[in-house]
Amino acid sequence: MADTNKSGTPDIDDIQKTLEKQIAELRKEITKINKSISARGAEMLNDASEQASEFYDTTRRSRTAQQLRTHAHAVSEVARENPGTTTAVVGVIGLLGFMAGFAIGQSMNDTSRRWY
């Protein structure tokens, strides 16, 4: 009788086993690629978050500095327009500072002094 399986052709079971082995290897490769993509995506997200935070901080500092300049300019304009009032306010603040310093100095002094 004639044998239907020729000696030179592979068996269907062998082909199926080879394909299953290749599919398993491809799945492993896909898993590695997915892990690599996830890691890279996390790095990119972290980098983007840091850059956004730095940009926000820079912008906030810039806005704060601009507001301070605006208020300082407004105060200097008022001081230039009202020199008498400005002198009086600075004088009163200086006098209050002197009196507060004198009072603190007297309270820190433990010995009583006589002026005669």
Secondary structure, DSSP 8 states (H G I E B T S, - for coil): ---SS-TTS--HHHHHHHHHHHHHHHHHHHHHHHHHHHHHHHHHHHHHHHHHHHHHHHHHHHHHHHHHHHHHHHHHHHHHH-HHHHHHHHHHHHHHHHHHHHHHHHHH--S-----
